[in-house]
Amino acid sequence: MGYFLRRLSFYCMALLVAATINFIIPRAMPGDPVTMMFAHTTVQITPERIAAMKELLGFVDGNYFVQYIAYMKNILSWELGTSVQFFPLSVNSLLGSAFGWSLFLAGCAVVLSFSIGSVLGIFAAWKRGSRFDTFITPGMLIVQAIPQVVIAMLALFIFAIGLKWFPTGYAYTAGTTPDWTSWTFLKDVLYHAVLPLICATIIQIGGFLVNMRNNMINLLNEDYITMAKGKGLSENRVVFNYAARNAMLPSVTALSMSLGMALGGQLIIEIIFNYPGLGSVMLNAIHARDYQVLQGQLLIMTLFMLFFNLVADMLYVVLDPRLRKGGK
């Protein structure tokens, strides 16, 4: 319990620091969101109208300290304000609709890349030095080193624009009414998600592969592995029941941390494929200087990352008996 409380207090402090930075970043950007709303209009704008619009959108007059106190109160009540760009839509509604798409894309990509990378890493370690290890390990590291934007653009131009095997963007066919009880609509969603999902997956496989491979190699020289081989156990049993099972502990932690960073890691892919997730919302909010949306999105991404880091810490305690005994 002491370990849990220490970690929880640490993440609460990290959240406070992240929320403070989240407050500062949008205000460091040039331009005023309310003024930009009227930048391209021919209607005469009076200071009274601007003040009334600021009050309506929840912008607090006063110095930054007063704004910061109001901002923290809104966080505690989870009132993220009203979007400037999509007025009168609330930030909660705007981010809520985009969050589900990002979570679907990012979650599936991380789980797939973890599963594929871990399996490849297990065999690369067991057959280290073989042709398979020589080809697959550096090959996946090279793919991981390629920028996301390059992989996504190549996939878009080759498979969507060139071969026309897949749609060029969005999450479902334009003009379709979403119906999650319809198998036809679900197939359409999956069809549109193929290209961004593949791109988001392959760029993460290399990290999980190397992580599992290194963990496996460190364990293959342990005495209990040698004893298992000496007892005449089958190769599959030694690999999966003895070596891979113990090598999974650091990989599970890496999985939790990857899930925490997943929402922020898919922004480029979402923008290129015009996927209606948080990436598109953030890009539009930056262009419109929409402080409320930017603060809300960065806050959600921070909470998501801190939560899964906390989950990783708890998994270590559950999976490693040495931590349960020491409590540290």
C-alpha positions as CSV (number, residue, x, y, z in Angstrom):
1,M,0.0,0.0,0.0
2,G,2.9,2.3,0.8
3,Y,4.3,1.8,-2.7
4,F,1.0,2.5,-4.3
5,L,0.5,5.7,-2.3
6,R,4.0,7.0,-3.2
7,R,3.5,6.3,-6.9
8,L,0.0,7.9,-6.8
9,S,1.3,11.1,-5.1
10,F,4.1,11.3,-7.7
11,Y,1.6,11.1,-10.6
12,C,-0.7,13.7,-8.9
13,M,2.3,16.1,-8.7
14,A,3.2,15.3,-12.3
15,L,-0.4,16.0,-13.4
16,L,-0.2,19.4,-11.6
17,V,3.0,20.3,-13.4
18,A,1.6,19.1,-16.8
19,A,-1.6,21.1,-16.3
20,T,0.4,24.2,-15.5
21,I,2.5,23.8,-18.7
22,N,-0.8,23.1,-20.5
23,F,-2.0,26.5,-19.3
24,I,1.1,28.3,-20.5
25,I,1.6,26.8,-24.0
26,P,-1.5,28.1,-25.7
27,R,-1.1,31.6,-24.2
28,A,2.5,31.7,-25.5
29,M,1.1,31.5,-29.1
30,P,0.7,34.7,-31.0
31,G,-2.8,35.9,-31.6
32,D,-6.1,36.1,-29.7
33,P,-8.8,33.6,-30.4
34,V,-11.7,35.9,-30.0
35,T,-10.1,38.6,-32.2
36,M,-9.4,35.9,-34.9
37,M,-13.1,35.0,-35.0
38,F,-13.8,38.5,-36.4
39,A,-10.7,38.9,-38.5
40,H,-12.4,38.1,-41.8
41,T,-15.8,39.8,-41.1
42,T,-17.0,43.1,-42.5
43,V,-19.2,43.8,-39.4
44,Q,-17.9,46.6,-37.2
45,I,-16.5,45.1,-34.0
46,T,-16.7,47.2,-30.9
47,P,-14.7,46.5,-27.7
48,E,-18.1,45.8,-26.0
49,R,-18.8,43.0,-28.5
50,I,-15.4,41.5,-28.0
51,A,-15.8,41.6,-24.2
52,A,-19.2,40.1,-24.4
53,M,-17.9,37.2,-26.6
54,K,-15.0,36.6,-24.3
55,E,-17.4,36.3,-21.4
56,L,-19.7,34.0,-23.3
57,L,-16.8,31.7,-24.3
58,G,-15.5,31.6,-20.7
59,F,-12.4,33.7,-21.1
60,V,-11.5,35.3,-17.8
61,D,-10.4,39.0,-17.7
62,G,-7.5,39.7,-15.5
63,N,-3.8,38.7,-15.1
64,Y,-2.5,35.2,-15.8
65,F,-2.8,34.2,-12.1
66,V,-6.5,34.9,-12.1
67,Q,-6.9,33.0,-15.3
68,Y,-4.8,30.1,-13.9
69,I,-7.1,29.8,-10.8
70,A,-10.2,29.7,-13.0
71,Y,-8.5,27.2,-15.3
72,M,-7.7,24.8,-12.4
73,K,-11.3,25.1,-11.1
74,N,-12.6,24.1,-14.5
75,I,-10.3,21.1,-14.6
76,L,-11.6,19.9,-11.2
77,S,-15.2,20.2,-12.4
78,W,-14.2,18.9,-15.8
79,E,-15.8,21.9,-17.5
80,L,-13.4,22.4,-20.4
81,G,-15.2,25.4,-21.9
82,T,-16.7,26.2,-25.3
83,S,-14.9,25.8,-28.6
84,V,-14.1,29.2,-30.3
85,Q,-14.0,27.6,-33.8
86,F,-17.1,25.5,-33.5
87,F,-19.2,27.8,-31.2
88,P,-21.5,27.0,-29.4
89,L,-20.2,23.3,-29.3
90,S,-18.6,22.5,-25.9
91,V,-15.0,21.2,-25.8
92,N,-16.2,18.1,-23.9
93,S,-18.5,17.2,-26.8
94,L,-15.9,18.0,-29.5
95,L,-13.1,16.0,-27.9
96,G,-15.5,13.2,-26.8
97,S,-16.4,12.4,-30.4
98,A,-12.8,12.5,-31.6
99,F,-11.4,10.6,-28.7
100,G,-13.2,7.4,-29.6
101,W,-11.7,7.3,-33.1
102,S,-8.2,8.0,-31.8
103,L,-8.5,5.4,-29.1
104,F,-9.7,2.8,-31.6
105,L,-6.8,3.5,-34.0
106,A,-4.1,3.9,-31.4
107,G,-5.2,1.1,-29.2
108,C,-5.4,-1.4,-32.1
109,A,-2.1,-0.3,-33.5
110,V,-0.3,-0.7,-30.1
111,V,-1.8,-4.1,-29.4
112,L,-1.0,-5.4,-32.9
113,S,2.5,-4.0,-32.9
114,F,3.1,-5.5,-29.4
115,S,1.9,-8.9,-30.4
116,I,3.8,-9.1,-33.7
117,G,6.9,-7.5,-32.3
118,S,7.0,-9.8,-29.2
119,V,6.6,-12.9,-31.3
120,L,9.3,-11.8,-33.7
121,G,11.6,-10.9,-30.8
122,I,11.1,-14.3,-29.2
123,F,12.1,-16.2,-32.3
124,A,14.9,-13.7,-33.1
125,A,16.4,-14.3,-29.7
126,W,16.0,-18.1,-29.8
127,K,17.5,-18.2,-33.3
128,R,20.0,-15.4,-32.8
129,G,22.6,-15.2,-35.4
130,S,20.4,-17.0,-37.9
131,R,19.3,-15.6,-41.2
132,F,15.9,-14.8,-39.7
133,D,17.5,-12.7,-36.9
134,T,20.0,-11.1,-39.2
135,F,17.2,-9.9,-41.6
136,I,14.2,-9.2,-39.3
137,T,15.9,-7.3,-36.5
138,P,17.8,-4.6,-38.4
139,G,15.0,-4.5,-41.0
140,M,12.4,-3.5,-38.4
141,L,14.7,-1.0,-36.9
142,I,15.2,0.6,-40.2
143,V,11.4,0.8,-40.7
144,Q,11.1,2.3,-37.2
145,A,13.7,5.0,-38.1
146,I,11.7,6.2,-41.1
147,P,9.5,9.2,-40.1
148,Q,5.8,8.5,-39.7
149,V,4.9,11.1,-42.3
150,V,7.0,9.3,-45.0
151,I,5.4,5.9,-44.4
152,A,1.9,7.4,-44.3
153,M,2.4,9.4,-47.4
154,L,3.9,6.5,-49.3
155,A,1.0,4.3,-48.3
156,L,-1.5,6.9,-49.2
157,F,0.0,7.6,-52.7
158,I,0.6,3.9,-53.5
159,F,-2.4,2.0,-52.2
160,A,-5.1,4.7,-52.1
161,I,-4.4,7.2,-54.9
162,G,-2.4,4.9,-57.2
163,L,-3.8,1.4,-56.9
164,K,-7.1,2.6,-55.4
165,W,-7.3,-0.4,-53.1
166,F,-8.3,1.7,-50.1
167,P,-10.1,5.1,-49.5
168,T,-7.9,8.2,-49.3
169,G,-9.2,9.3,-45.9
170,Y,-11.8,9.7,-43.2
171,A,-13.3,7.0,-41.0
172,Y,-16.3,6.0,-43.2
173,T,-17.8,6.8,-46.5
174,A,-19.0,10.4,-46.8
175,G,-22.7,10.8,-46.5
176,T,-23.1,7.6,-44.4
177,T,-25.2,7.8,-41.3
178,P,-23.2,6.1,-38.4
179,D,-25.0,3.0,-37.2
180,W,-22.9,0.9,-34.9
181,T,-25.5,-1.9,-34.9
182,S,-25.1,-2.3,-38.7
183,W,-22.5,-4.8,-39.9
184,T,-22.3,-2.9,-43.2
185,F,-21.3,0.3,-41.4
186,L,-18.8,-1.6,-39.2
187,K,-17.2,-3.1,-42.3
188,D,-17.0,0.4,-43.9
189,V,-15.2,1.7,-40.7
190,L,-12.7,-1.2,-40.7
191,Y,-12.1,-0.7,-44.5
192,H,-11.3,2.9,-44.0
193,A,-9.0,2.1,-41.0
194,V,-6.8,-0.4,-42.8
195,L,-4.2,2.0,-44.2
196,P,-3.8,4.2,-41.1
197,L,-3.8,1.2,-38.9
198,I,-1.1,-0.6,-40.9
199,C,1.1,2.6,-40.9
200,A,0.6,3.1,-37.1
201,T,1.5,-0.5,-36.5
202,I,4.6,-1.1,-38.5
203,I,6.4,1.9,-37.1
204,Q,6.1,0.5,-33.6
205,I,7.0,-3.2,-34.2
206,G,10.7,-2.6,-34.1
207,G,10.7,-1.3,-30.6
208,F,8.8,-4.2,-29.1
209,L,10.9,-6.7,-31.2
210,V,14.2,-5.4,-29.8
211,N,12.8,-5.1,-26.3
212,M,11.7,-8.7,-26.3
213,R,14.8,-10.0,-28.1
214,N,17.1,-8.4,-25.5
215,N,15.1,-9.7,-22.6
216,M,15.0,-13.2,-24.0
217,I,18.8,-13.2,-24.7
218,N,19.5,-12.2,-21.1
219,L,17.4,-15.1,-19.9
220,L,18.5,-17.9,-22.2
221,N,21.8,-18.3,-20.2
222,E,20.0,-18.7,-16.9
223,D,20.4,-22.0,-15.0
224,Y,16.7,-22.9,-15.1
225,I,16.7,-22.6,-18.9
226,T,19.7,-24.9,-19.1
227,M,18.0,-27.3,-16.7
228,A,14.8,-27.3,-18.8
229,K,16.8,-28.2,-21.9
230,G,18.6,-30.9,-20.0
231,K,15.3,-32.5,-18.9
232,G,14.5,-33.0,-22.5
233,L,11.6,-30.6,-22.7
234,S,10.3,-29.7,-26.1
235,E,11.7,-26.5,-27.7
236,N,8.4,-24.8,-27.8
237,R,7.8,-25.4,-24.1
238,V,11.3,-24.1,-23.2
239,V,10.8,-21.0,-25.3
240,F,7.3,-20.0,-24.3
241,N,6.7,-21.5,-20.8
242,Y,10.1,-20.7,-19.4
243,A,12.0,-18.0,-21.3
244,A,9.3,-15.9,-22.9
245,R,7.1,-16.0,-19.9
246,N,9.7,-14.3,-17.7
247,A,10.9,-12.0,-20.5
248,M,7.4,-10.6,-20.8
249,L,7.6,-8.5,-17.6
250,P,9.6,-5.6,-19.1
251,S,7.6,-5.9,-22.3
252,V,4.3,-5.6,-20.5
253,T,5.6,-2.4,-18.9
254,A,6.6,-1.1,-22.4
255,L,3.1,-2.0,-23.6
256,S,1.5,0.1,-20.8
257,M,3.7,3.1,-21.6
258,S,3.1,2.8,-25.3
259,L,-0.7,2.8,-24.7
260,G,-0.2,5.9,-22.6
261,M,1.6,7.7,-25.4
262,A,-0.5,6.3,-28.2
263,L,-3.0,9.1,-28.5
264,G,-0.2,11.6,-29.1
265,G,1.8,9.3,-31.3
266,Q,-0.9,9.0,-34.1
267,L,-1.5,12.7,-34.7
268,I,0.5,12.8,-38.0
269,I,-1.1,9.7,-39.4
270,E,-4.6,11.0,-38.5
271,I,-3.9,14.3,-40.2
272,I,-2.5,12.7,-43.4
273,F,-5.5,10.3,-43.7
274,N,-8.0,12.9,-42.5
275,Y,-9.0,10.6,-39.8
276,P,-11.6,12.3,-37.5
277,G,-9.5,11.8,-34.3
278,L,-7.7,14.1,-32.0
279,G,-5.0,14.8,-34.6
280,S,-7.4,16.7,-36.9
281,V,-9.0,18.5,-33.9
282,M,-5.6,19.7,-32.7
283,L,-4.5,20.9,-36.1
284,N,-7.7,22.9,-36.5
285,A,-7.4,24.3,-33.0
286,I,-3.9,25.5,-33.5
287,H,-4.9,27.3,-36.7
288,A,-7.9,28.9,-34.9
289,R,-6.0,29.7,-31.7
290,D,-8.7,27.8,-29.9
291,Y,-7.2,27.8,-26.4
292,Q,-10.1,25.8,-24.8
293,V,-9.8,22.9,-27.3
294,L,-6.0,22.8,-27.1
295,Q,-6.0,22.8,-23.3
296,G,-8.6,20.1,-23.2
297,Q,-6.9,17.9,-25.7
298,L,-3.5,18.2,-24.1
299,L,-5.0,17.5,-20.7
300,I,-6.7,14.3,-22.0
301,M,-3.5,13.1,-23.5
302,T,-1.6,13.8,-20.3
303,L,-4.1,12.0,-18.2
304,F,-4.0,9.1,-20.5
305,M,-0.3,8.8,-20.4
306,L,0.0,9.2,-16.6
307,F,-2.8,6.7,-16.1
308,F,-1.1,4.0,-18.1
309,N,2.3,4.7,-16.5
310,L,0.6,4.2,-13.1
311,V,-0.8,0.9,-14.5
312,A,2.7,-0.1,-15.5
313,D,3.9,0.5,-12.0
314,M,1.1,-1.6,-10.5
315,L,1.7,-4.4,-13.0
316,Y,5.3,-4.6,-11.9
317,V,4.1,-5.2,-8.3
318,V,1.6,-7.8,-9.4
319,L,3.9,-9.7,-11.8
320,D,7.2,-9.4,-9.8
321,P,7.0,-11.0,-6.3
322,R,10.3,-9.3,-5.3
323,L,8.6,-5.9,-5.4
324,R,5.7,-7.3,-3.3
325,K,8.1,-8.4,-0.6
326,G,10.2,-5.2,-0.6
327,G,7.4,-2.8,-1.4
328,K,9.8,-0.6,-3.4
